[in-house]
Amino acid sequence: MRNRNSITLVLLAYAALLIDILVFKRVPVIRIGHRMLKVGGTHTGPPNFVPFRTILFYLHSGKGLVIVGLNLIGNIVVLIPVGFLAPFVFRGMDWRRAILLAVASGLTIEGMQAIFQVGIFDVDDLILNGLGVMFGYCCFAIGHSAPVTRAHTSEPR
């Protein structure tokens, strides 16, 4: 029980950190080598409700691997811990509930950005965030479905 409470606190702290970074954009600049990428501040514009529009734009834009990686892979990677940690907190989690968590996580982030007018609602971000949650859940499921082998047994043969 103590371990579950600790993981719950870690998950809540991570969720708060995600909201701080993804919604309120408290990381104004990311420095990668000699490049400085501005991710903070408000981003306004019309919402994107067309699936894969932004993803395809980034893949075909020629903006470079760093920009594409931060925008596409970054939206997946940041939600992996949520999908991995949630089954420790919610014991009955299966893949169906993980999908619900994935959709709820993406909608929460995108909805908060729209409500606080600090971002643009983009269905592609919702898809990528959901993939991150599902990838994290799959890592949990694979890690917890591996057969346990015993090096030593006291049973007679």
Secondary structure, 3 states (H helix, E strand, C coil): CHHHHHHHHHHHHHHHHHHHHHHCCCCCEEEECCEEEECCCCCCCCCECCCCHHHHHHHHCCCCHHHHHHHHHHHHHCCHHHHHHHHHHCCCCCHHHHHHHHHHHHHHHHHHHHHCCCCCCEHHHHHHHHHHHHHHHHHHHHHHHCCCCCCCCCCCC
